[in-house]
């Protein structure tokens, strides 16, 4: 495909982002990609941080911009990256999130059980590859880690990928949470390829540690914030209730033909998604939120009550602790909620439920961050002398949560939790 066109996009985080190839411009102009404008990058984080209303399209373009910088740095160091490979890597990162559905992670596995967004992204990339006469072949092989230059894949999906680097930078910018600020430009300057693997020079150790700690802080302070968690879980319960009512024969219309289709397609899984990709790409946040507003007036008390609470920001309360909640106690709280709301104990489970939130700062078992020292030796970041990211921080942090209605007195929640010391 000829190298003809050029478009400049003004981004509030990085300044000007340049799209300089027809394939990239055609992808960005495609309806599959334009849908990302209508999907909020951070789901319900704006309920806590009002500025967090940027879209998946913002993030995708930002990750693409960082990929452009990373490849330029690697080429400046003598890494052999051809024009087609460069285009492939840029295309792969541009499309890495194209498979996200409405409200991103919140409704993943709920609307289409078993279909992770990565699976959908790959299916969409293969469809686009056919439409663009095989132009995405290298991008797909880089995305699936089947390309022979394996240092390109970690730039798309890895511990230090352009996806994470952009969402931390962008999300901290739009939320105003300064703990998420990372030195992405310094990290990119320190990237290198050694023995066919992507590495970081030892001069960047502290920048890498800052990046990993920023990610940990952003998870607990923003992505897994109590209010955000509550809103996302409530939305999941709303969709689950709508599906349950539909299965029982109750009429539940969303006002959106595509959302109605997926609510009724209960057996639809990732294996059956390919014929439904066009339908999937018509789904976005607007379908779901307009349905929630409509269902506020549904005759089912559980569905209407959940929807009204979400719209009015009267969210379920959340309690975190270090150990699982006693199930007998959860049943007791649920019974109290059933009496208060005049619903059955089974229906009260939509308002009182438990789960767990997990975050890992750095998982050495995953794609590693290898540090290249001046003497040519290579060590994992968690094995570096005096490293901040040691084995303790590599362990997952798990918090158990209880969601409940505000009608349950707080003292009752405090008085019966299993591990007061573990509460946050």
matplotlib code that plots the C-alpha trace (Angstrom):
import matplotlib.pyplot as plt

x = [0.0, 1.5, 2.8, 0.8, -1.3, -0.7, -3.0, -2.1, -4.2, -3.9, -3.8, -4.0, -1.4, 1.4, 0.6, 0.6, 0.1, 0.9, -0.8, 1.4, 0.3, -2.8, -3.4, -3.4, -5.7, -8.1, -8.2, -8.9, -11.7, -13.3, -16.6, -15.1, -12.5, -14.7, -16.9, -14.1, -15.2, -18.4, -16.7, -15.4, -11.8, -12.4, -16.0, -17.4, -14.2, -15.9, -18.2, -15.2, -12.9, -15.2, -12.5, -12.1, -14.4, -11.8, -12.5, -10.9, -10.1, -8.0, -6.1, -5.6, -4.1, -1.9, -0.5, 0.1, 2.1, 4.2, 4.8, 6.1, 8.5, 9.6, 10.4, 12.2, 14.4, 15.1, 16.0, 18.3, 20.2, 20.7, 17.9, 16.9, 13.2, 11.9, 9.2, 6.6, 7.5, 7.3, 3.8, 2.8, 3.8, 2.0, -1.1, -1.1, -1.0, -3.6, -6.0, -5.0, -8.3, -10.7, -12.5, -13.6, -17.3, -19.5, -18.0, -14.9, -13.8, -17.0, -19.2, -16.5, -17.7, -21.3, -22.7, -20.7, -19.6, -16.2, -15.2, -12.2, -11.6, -8.3, -10.2, -12.6, -9.7, -8.0, -11.2, -11.8, -8.2, -8.6, -11.8, -10.0, -7.1, -9.5, -11.0, -7.5, -6.2, -3.8, -2.4, -2.6, -0.7, 2.4, 0.4, -1.6, 1.6, 3.1, -0.1, -0.2, 3.5, 4.1, 6.4, 10.0, 11.3, 9.9, 11.0, 8.1, 5.4, 6.2, 5.8, 2.1, 1.5, 3.9, 4.9, 6.2, 3.9, 2.7, -0.8, 0.1, 2.4, -0.4, -3.2, -1.2, -0.1, -3.5, -5.6, -3.5, -3.8, -7.6, -8.2, -5.7, -4.2, -0.5, 0.5, 0.0, 2.5, 5.3, 8.5, 7.4, 9.8, 12.8, 11.7, 11.3, 14.8, 16.3, 14.7, 17.1, 17.2, 19.8, 20.1, 16.7, 14.9, 13.4, 15.3, 15.8, 19.2, 20.2, 20.0, 16.2, 15.8, 14.3, 12.0, 10.8, 10.2, 8.3, 6.2, 5.3, 4.5, 2.4, 0.4, -0.2, -1.3, -3.6, -5.3, -6.3, -6.8, -8.7, -9.5, -10.5, -11.8, -14.9, -17.2, -16.0, -16.2, -19.7, -21.0, -19.4, -20.8, -24.2, -24.1, -23.2, -26.1, -28.5, -27.5, -27.7, -31.2, -32.3, -31.1, -32.7, -36.1, -35.8, -35.1, -38.2, -40.3, -40.7, -40.5, -37.3, -36.7, -33.6, -34.6, -31.5, -31.9, -28.3, -28.3, -31.6, -29.9, -27.0, -29.3, -31.3, -28.3, -27.5, -25.7, -23.4, -19.8, -16.4, -16.5, -19.8, -18.8, -17.3, -20.6, -21.8, -18.9, -20.8, -23.6, -21.0, -19.4, -22.7, -22.7, -21.3, -21.8, -24.8, -26.8, -26.3, -26.9, -30.0, -31.3, -30.5, -32.5, -35.4, -35.4, -35.8, -39.5, -39.6, -42.2, -39.6, -38.7, -35.1, -34.3, -35.9, -34.4, -30.9, -31.2, -32.6, -29.8, -27.1, -28.5, -29.0, -25.5, -27.0, -24.6, -24.2, -21.8, -18.6, -16.5, -13.0, -11.2, -8.3, -10.2, -13.4, -16.6, -18.5, -21.3, -23.7, -23.2, -23.7, -27.0, -28.0, -27.3, -29.1, -32.2, -32.2, -32.0, -34.8, -37.1, -36.0, -36.6, -39.6, -38.0, -37.2, -33.9, -32.9, -33.7, -31.8, -28.6, -28.6, -28.1, -25.9, -23.0, -19.3, -16.3, -12.6, -10.4, -6.9, -3.9, -0.3, 2.4, 4.8, 4.4, 7.8, 5.9, 4.4, 6.4, 9.5, 11.2, 14.8, 17.5, 20.6, 23.7, 26.8, 28.8, 26.4, 24.7, 20.9, 18.7, 15.0, 13.9, 12.8, 16.4, 18.3, 20.3, 18.4, 15.4, 12.2, 10.2, 11.3, 9.5, 7.1, 5.7, 5.5, 2.9, -0.8, -2.7, -6.2, -9.0, -12.4, -15.4, -18.9, -21.5, -24.6, -27.4, -27.1, -30.1, -27.8, -26.3, -22.6, -22.0, -23.4, -20.9, -18.0, -19.1, -19.1, -16.2, -13.7, -10.6, -10.9, -7.1, -7.5, -10.1, -9.3]
y = [0.0, 3.3, 5.8, 8.8, 10.5, 12.2, 13.3, 15.2, 14.8, 17.2, 15.1, 16.9, 14.5, 14.3, 17.1, 16.2, 12.6, 11.8, 9.1, 8.8, 5.8, 5.0, 1.7, 3.6, 6.3, 3.7, 1.8, 4.9, 5.9, 2.4, 2.1, -0.7, 1.8, 4.9, 2.9, 3.4, 7.0, 5.8, 3.6, 5.3, 4.3, 4.2, 3.0, 4.6, 6.3, 9.6, 9.1, 9.7, 11.7, 13.9, 14.5, 10.8, 10.9, 10.1, 7.4, 4.2, 6.0, 8.6, 5.7, 3.8, 6.8, 7.5, 4.0, 4.3, 7.5, 5.8, 2.9, 5.4, 6.8, 3.4, 2.2, 5.4, 4.9, 1.2, 2.1, 4.9, 2.3, 0.1, -2.4, -3.8, -2.9, -2.8, -0.5, -3.3, -4.4, -0.9, -0.5, -3.9, -2.9, 0.4, -1.3, -3.9, -1.3, 0.8, -2.1, -3.8, -2.7, -2.7, -5.8, -3.9, -3.9, -1.4, -0.2, -2.2, -4.5, -4.0, -6.0, -8.3, -11.9, -10.7, -9.8, -12.5, -15.2, -16.6, -13.9, -11.8, -8.5, -9.9, -12.7, -10.2, -7.8, -10.6, -11.6, -8.0, -7.7, -10.8, -9.3, -6.0, -8.0, -9.4, -6.0, -4.4, -7.2, -8.8, -5.5, -6.6, -9.9, -8.8, -6.8, -10.0, -12.1, -9.5, -9.3, -13.1, -13.4, -15.5, -13.0, -14.1, -10.8, -11.5, -8.2, -6.5, -8.4, -7.1, -3.6, -4.5, -6.8, -7.2, -5.7, -2.6, -2.3, 0.8, 0.0, 0.2, 3.1, 5.2, 4.3, 5.2, 8.5, 9.3, 8.1, 10.1, 13.2, 13.0, 12.0, 14.4, 11.5, 12.4, 9.1, 7.6, 9.9, 7.9, 8.9, 7.2, 9.3, 8.2, 4.5, 4.7, 6.2, 3.3, 0.5, -1.8, -5.2, -7.6, -11.2, -10.8, -9.8, -6.5, -5.1, -1.9, -0.4, -0.3, 3.5, 3.1, 0.9, 3.7, 4.8, 1.2, 0.9, 4.2, 2.8, -0.4, 1.4, 4.0, 1.1, -0.4, 2.9, 3.7, 0.3, 0.8, 4.5, 4.7, 1.4, -0.5, 2.4, 1.5, 3.8, 2.6, -1.0, -0.6, 1.1, -1.6, -4.5, -2.8, -2.6, -6.3, -7.1, -5.0, -7.0, -10.3, -9.4, -8.4, -11.7, -13.7, -12.0, -12.6, -16.3, -16.5, -15.1, -11.5, -8.8, -6.7, -4.3, -2.1, 0.3, -0.9, -3.8, -4.8, -4.8, -6.8, -9.3, -9.9, -10.0, -12.8, -14.7, -16.4, -19.3, -17.0, -17.5, -16.5, -19.4, -18.1, -14.4, -14.2, -14.1, -11.5, -9.0, -6.4, -6.6, -6.4, -3.3, -1.4, -1.9, 0.9, 2.7, 4.6, 1.5, 0.3, 3.6, 4.3, 0.8, 1.5, 4.7, 2.9, 0.1, 2.5, 2.3, -1.5, -3.3, -5.7, -4.1, -5.5, -4.2, -0.8, -0.2, -1.1, 1.1, 4.1, 3.8, 3.7, 6.7, 8.7, 7.7, 6.1, 3.2, 0.2, 0.5, -1.4, -2.9, -4.3, -6.8, -9.1, -12.4, -13.8, -12.7, -15.3, -16.7, -17.0, -13.3, -12.4, -14.4, -12.4, -9.1, -10.3, -11.2, -7.7, -6.2, -8.4, -7.1, -3.5, -3.6, -6.0, -8.5, -12.2, -13.4, -14.6, -11.2, -9.5, -11.2, -8.5, -5.9, -7.8, -9.9, -10.6, -10.9, -10.3, -7.7, -8.6, -6.5, -7.7, -5.0, -7.2, -10.8, -12.4, -15.4, -13.2, -11.3, -10.2, -6.8, -7.6, -5.2, -5.0, -4.0, -2.4, -5.6, -7.4, -9.3, -9.5, -9.7, -9.5, -6.3, -8.2, -9.7, -6.4, -5.6, -3.3, -3.4, -1.8, -4.4, -7.5, -10.8, -9.4, -6.8, -9.5, -11.3, -10.5, -8.2, -9.6, -7.8, -9.3, -7.0, -6.9, -4.8, -4.0, -1.4, 1.7, 0.5, -2.0, 0.0, 0.5, -0.7, -4.1, -4.4, -3.4, -5.6, -8.8, -8.6, -11.4, -9.4, -5.8, -5.4, -6.1, -3.4, -0.4]
z = [0.0, -1.1, 1.5, 0.5, 3.1, 6.4, 9.2, 12.4, 15.5, 18.5, 21.7, 25.1, 26.6, 24.0, 21.6, 17.9, 16.9, 13.2, 11.1, 8.0, 6.1, 4.1, 6.0, 9.3, 8.0, 6.5, 9.9, 11.9, 9.4, 9.6, 11.6, 13.8, 15.0, 15.2, 17.6, 20.2, 20.4, 22.1, 24.7, 27.9, 28.6, 32.4, 32.6, 35.9, 37.2, 36.3, 39.3, 41.5, 39.1, 37.0, 34.4, 33.5, 30.5, 27.8, 25.2, 24.1, 20.9, 22.8, 24.5, 21.3, 19.5, 22.5, 22.6, 18.8, 19.4, 22.1, 19.7, 17.0, 19.6, 20.8, 17.3, 16.4, 19.5, 18.7, 15.1, 16.3, 18.3, 15.2, 15.6, 12.3, 11.9, 8.3, 7.0, 6.9, 10.4, 11.7, 10.1, 11.5, 15.1, 14.8, 13.4, 16.1, 18.9, 17.2, 17.2, 20.5, 22.2, 19.3, 20.8, 24.0, 24.4, 26.2, 29.5, 28.7, 31.5, 33.5, 31.1, 29.7, 29.9, 30.8, 27.4, 25.6, 28.1, 27.5, 25.0, 26.3, 24.5, 23.2, 21.4, 19.9, 19.0, 17.0, 15.3, 14.2, 13.1, 10.9, 9.4, 8.7, 7.2, 4.6, 3.9, 3.4, 1.1, 3.6, 4.9, 8.5, 8.2, 10.1, 12.6, 13.5, 13.8, 16.1, 18.1, 18.5, 19.2, 16.1, 14.3, 14.2, 15.6, 19.1, 20.6, 18.8, 20.7, 24.2, 22.8, 22.2, 25.1, 28.0, 31.4, 29.7, 26.7, 25.1, 26.2, 29.9, 29.4, 27.8, 30.1, 33.2, 31.6, 30.2, 33.1, 35.6, 33.4, 33.1, 36.8, 38.2, 40.3, 40.2, 41.7, 38.2, 36.5, 34.9, 33.1, 29.9, 27.7, 29.8, 29.7, 25.9, 25.6, 27.5, 25.5, 23.7, 21.9, 23.2, 21.8, 20.1, 23.3, 24.4, 27.4, 29.3, 30.1, 33.8, 33.8, 33.7, 36.8, 38.9, 36.1, 35.8, 39.5, 39.5, 36.6, 38.5, 41.7, 39.8, 38.3, 41.8, 43.2, 40.3, 40.7, 44.3, 44.1, 40.8, 38.9, 42.1, 44.1, 46.1, 44.2, 40.8, 41.9, 43.2, 40.0, 37.8, 39.8, 39.8, 36.0, 35.9, 38.2, 36.0, 32.8, 34.7, 36.0, 32.5, 31.1, 33.9, 33.3, 29.5, 30.2, 32.4, 29.6, 30.9, 28.3, 28.7, 25.8, 25.8, 23.0, 21.1, 18.6, 18.9, 22.7, 22.6, 20.3, 22.8, 25.8, 24.2, 22.7, 26.0, 24.3, 22.3, 23.2, 21.7, 19.2, 17.7, 17.7, 14.2, 12.3, 14.8, 14.6, 12.7, 15.4, 18.2, 16.6, 16.8, 20.6, 22.8, 26.1, 24.8, 24.1, 27.7, 29.5, 27.5, 28.4, 32.1, 31.9, 30.2, 32.7, 35.6, 34.7, 34.3, 36.3, 37.8, 41.2, 41.3, 37.8, 38.1, 41.6, 40.5, 37.4, 39.3, 41.9, 39.3, 37.4, 40.6, 41.9, 45.0, 44.8, 46.9, 49.9, 49.8, 52.6, 52.0, 54.2, 54.0, 54.5, 52.9, 54.5, 56.5, 54.4, 57.3, 57.9, 54.3, 54.4, 57.5, 55.8, 52.7, 54.7, 56.3, 52.8, 51.6, 54.4, 53.8, 50.0, 50.2, 47.8, 48.2, 49.7, 46.2, 44.8, 47.6, 46.3, 43.6, 46.3, 48.8, 47.4, 47.9, 45.6, 45.4, 43.9, 42.9, 41.8, 41.1, 41.0, 39.0, 38.0, 37.0, 35.7, 33.1, 30.4, 32.4, 32.5, 31.7, 32.7, 30.6, 32.6, 31.2, 31.6, 29.3, 32.1, 32.2, 35.3, 35.9, 37.6, 40.7, 41.0, 40.9, 44.0, 46.4, 44.0, 45.2, 43.2, 45.1, 45.6, 48.2, 45.7, 43.1, 45.1, 44.3, 46.7, 47.2, 48.9, 49.6, 49.2, 50.4, 48.5, 50.5, 50.8, 52.9, 55.0, 56.7, 59.6, 59.3, 62.9, 61.9, 59.1, 61.3, 64.2, 62.3, 59.8, 60.3, 60.2, 61.5, 61.0, 57.3, 56.7, 54.6]

ax = plt.figure().add_subplot(projection="3d")
ax.plot(x, y, z, "-o")
ax.set_aspect("equal")
plt.show()
